[in-house]
Amino acid sequence: MARRWFPHPRLSLALLAMWLLLANSVAPANWALGALLAWAIGLRVGQRLWLRPMRLARPGLMARLAVHVLTDIVKANVEVALLVLGRPSRLRPAFIVVPLELEHELALAALISIVSLSPGTLCAELSDDRRRLLVHVLDLDDEAALAALIRARYEAPLKEIFACLPSSSR
């Protein structure tokens, strides 16, 4: 019964705390209004937007992917710093299209985040059919090589990690 009226108690408590912090007052009226808002948001909005619990496959692969991403970010920081501190005429900015095989929306979000977190690359657009990713690159040597690198280094592990989850409807 309590779960029916408070499906996400931690979310409601966090919203109440946020309300009290934003109101900058612990007056009884703020407690009452904050509790009402936290309950209503947790009950209605939380049910519609809350993701179902999921189990990701291959935790070892997730750890290796995290290490790859962190090392790539460090290397890209150094490369971008050298490019920016050098002559601007050496830069070869470009947009490339990376074909995708990922289907799960969280896997796509993870891939977009990984590519955008790496200095020198930024995801500009995901196609409507979710099959192509438009990526802006600060300095491009070989378009095909970079697209292959993104697919092999990031998309392939994400595909394995999210393999056990049903894909979202397109």
Steps between C-alpha positions, in 0.01 A plus 500: 500500500777744590678420172186596310482846657877554517649308205832685515560612861864602443397717206230664712745564787754647259234727349388613846858580598549687174184701559608598851844602374356707216242661729779576749253452783387217724168660588208257541334635185813420296513150649135445411526636146831322440359170625192537282708578191749221572219249546313610185811504283616167638158347446408631155809610317725239659278217378512622141867587481659250733712242326436139578773327696745335268787260518793573279705216360877471517613716796865426412444642154339807656811555711728461196284744303522752785880468501511545121281809522705657779831437324358632173379815675845562651674440164249721318553779755873500425443486123245783505726713721787456254270580207357811666839628612644444151412675178125520431567437130600140588148419617281298264149513649237286335169324546490124456213253491539189713262215410352333809374155590396579859128484564445546872437864589725491808783349297458778242502760777816346645672503160404862436626597846828315455570660162402846625706470820816444304665835420515570129179314413137593546183323397297748301201289401345156520300417189125454532532127434782478762733337248749784443686731731633833375825577682700823485874443518754773580781345296423224250759281332290216363121493517464125451765422760337721763153355433647148526677594824177631658312188394767256616613671821165625633202366307602132499546478880177692558322261267617205712425673830143589398438173309275354769263798494208534260541785254271798518231549240604722216 
